[in-house]
Amino acid sequence: MQVAIFGTGYVGLVTGTCLAEVGHHVVCVDIDAAKVDGLNRGVVPIYEPGLEPMVKANHAAGRLRFTTDAAAAIAHGEVLFIAVGTPPDQDGSADLQYVLAVARTIGEHLARPAVVVDKSTVPVGTADKVRTAIATTLAARGAKVAFDVVSNPEFLKEGAAVEDCMRPDRIVIGTGSVQALEKLKRLYAPFNRNHDRIVAMDVRSAELTKYAANAMLATKISFMNEIANIAEQVGADVEMVRHGIGSDPRIGWHFIYPGAGYGGSCFPKDVQALTRTAAQHGYEARLLGAVEAVNEAQKGHLFELIQRHYDEGEDEGVRGRTFAVWGLAFKPDTDDMREASSRKLLAQLWEAGAKVRAYDPEARQEAARIFGPRADLVLCDSAAAALEGADALVVVTEWKQFRSPDFAALRAALGDAVVFDGRNLYDPAEVEAAGLAYYGIGRGRSI
Ligand code: UGA
């Protein structure tokens, strides 16, 4: 089928590439000419396992093209995806200006029937706004063209986006139109073998499904972080508790890892946006407010542990010390630092007069871009280099390569012989046996 995708960000690029991979003819449109040029030369602007070779292969095969020419893309596509950003507004609601600008562009150029698909995460009611924007623009130029607007949210995880896209666990299609549903079923048929993953529903339910999924996952994390904080106070180990509850299938093993708080481009933004949507409809989403508040506090928890350690010791506090920080990305296998817990930690360390030597396997460039040159930050080339001259180690992101360090070497390298483990990667007994002090999240026995 002939597909056009607006937006070559995370969602658009991965979706477009995977659709091309299964044989569709995809044109990706972006207003950023430099990005489009780069993509046409095989330069993939994000780090995502498996994506770059797939982009190159499909581009070379002529099934995947990148352009700034919206009119040509609209002429090409029988299915038109809107996959542009929906950044948070000042008040936390999703800013729809980019989505609606694409809708108007579609209205300006549409000349044959098409299915317009909202792929971006958009608040309930957006499909109606997109429909109105297209209809108004069509009417303004006196054109009569049939089109449907469908909500088809994406459920990709960063770091596993290609895999998630190629092997989705569900394909949610929200539409009242039988023809549009049939068309999308055909589009997704290559991803829907063996058993039916398509969940068809009305547009608003599909829009809410996306937010409900992310809000549920964020809730699980904040819940576990709250239990961790209680564990710390009462002298229990949340890792034991996690093992004790995960085996109940109603609770499950996923997303019950306590840590330094959730980050990324989705959970923080989506929890806020859903809270705002509810408020706009006169409902106060108290649970979601608490999920967000717990997370904000959790992002500061590592620093609290650090402060507690230094202020209660013989030492003169955090000022003047050097902290090795392992992990800057909001999670492993990505270079994305949006809303990453590391950002709050670094800001707190700097505020307290400490220096940071940081290492992340992928996010170094991103960190350099965000923080710029500063005297109290060294971005290192390896985990070992970050330890040089450091007093303490803080682990913020659970990259695999941080999982089993040589604790004796850590002991030798760290001036104050202390490890703050923001993702509970280590066995406290093993760390302590090497002569290091250990602090984890919710590990009451070490407090
Ligand atoms: C999330 C969802 O998991 C995807 O299903 C969804 O499609 C995506 O948002 C989206 O809306 O686009 P993503 O933001 O890539 O995906 O990352 P996650 O793997 O969900 O991790 C989010 C954050 O939660 C990370 O900071 C991670 O460290 C944290 N987390 C996750 C925990 O602290 N504990 C856990 O048990 C799990």
Boltz pocket constraint, residues with backbone or C-beta under 6 A from the ligand:
constraints:
  - pocket:
      binder: B
      contacts: [[A, 121], [A, 154], [A, 155], [A, 156], [A, 157], [A, 158], [A, 159], [A, 214], [A, 217], [A, 221], [A, 254], [A, 255], [A, 256], [A, 257], [A, 258], [A, 259], [A, 260], [A, 261], [A, 262], [A, 263], [A, 264], [A, 265], [A, 266], [A, 267], [A, 330], [A, 331]]
      max_distance: 6.0
